[in-house]
Amino acid sequence: MLRAAASRCTRAAARRLSSSAAEASPAAAGARRQPSLDEGDWSYHREWWGKEDGPGEGAQTIFRRHSECGNGVVSVSAYPASRPAIEHWPTVERWLQERNARLYPESAGVDQFKILGYQWRVMRFNDHTRQSTVKWSFTDVKSMVSAGLMALSCSSYDLPEAVSGQNNMKILCIGHGGGSLPLFLASKFRGSSIHIVEIDPVVVSASVEAMGFPVSPAKGLSSESMLPADADDLLWGGVHDRIFLHIADAEDFIASDSNQYDLVFIDAYDGDDIFPHKLWDADGAFMKNLERRVHPVHGTVVVNLHSDSELLGSDSGVRSHAQFQSVLPMGRHVSRVCGAYKQHFGMAFTAAVPWLCNITLVACRGEAVTAGAPLLGHGRRDFVLGRLLSKSDVVERALGLPFPCLQYVKNGFALVV
């Protein structure tokens, strides 16, 4: 979920961008004005951000439905996208044509695919909180993927074997949104089984009807959400077969689930932008059952957290509960969430998501990550960060990532104590 930034956060982001430009040489400043190839870059935000009180001008509402699960009005808006440029469209048209011909040889030379344009699709709750954005490249997804996979690699988990399909990697995603994260993971890990838990069927319907998520993993949807039976094979080519979507309460699901997960992603907020207390209650059933369901050696949990201001770095790079409370207006809750996950999994760190008022929390079985590290202070923080960053090349090469992982872990990195 993308935190609908408060005005002070938007100003802070603008300060960071403007100050860095001011410090650069004229040549560097000129280079920085060149369009970024990364569409998750903040320079593209005018294409999809809209306004604080709704989609804004130029948006087309393509889905709008009331939720009975606490998310208020779930809507999806479409915005024209500037990339890819029109000269690249024929390549995708040929790809669709070839894929269709393989599935339906009798249609070769008959059916024609024509791209009319590209769009951003933005899901909102109550016209305010931006829950999900596709294209998938938004920064909170990149931050969660980078931090989680680098931590997993530090625990001696063999990512290349999962990518190639030699290992069966089990992933749990709590909170569905538009489905960008599980689709990305399924496309990269041929040996993956990805289970998604989403409490709200309206959110699932929005992702299928308006955001391109395949319909076959989603069971129990109303008939109005159905697409042609062959649509998933045409567009996803088997990627969707690795995904299993459960419309259920996360607490109930994890209590009855028998899987053991290598990696867990949690991004679950309601229409009031609240992370349910039962999902971070250290003494609650969910946390206790989640601990049992995560692999005892390398299991890693990644949580997307919202704050109302920048995650300011401390001198030591280590954040205590008191520092969270003094820095963040919602700090008491943020620190308790971090403390609960550290208590159950042994080691935790946070990183600030670039350009957004989001924090990525990673909790993992810490023995492999912290082995040999100093006990306190700068030394421990730098040791752990260095070990994580040493895995960035492994993650980027194994997955063929189109972006560097380093910035998504280094930015505001701190250990939770």
Disulfide bonds with the S-S distance in Angstrom:
Cys9-Cys357 1.61
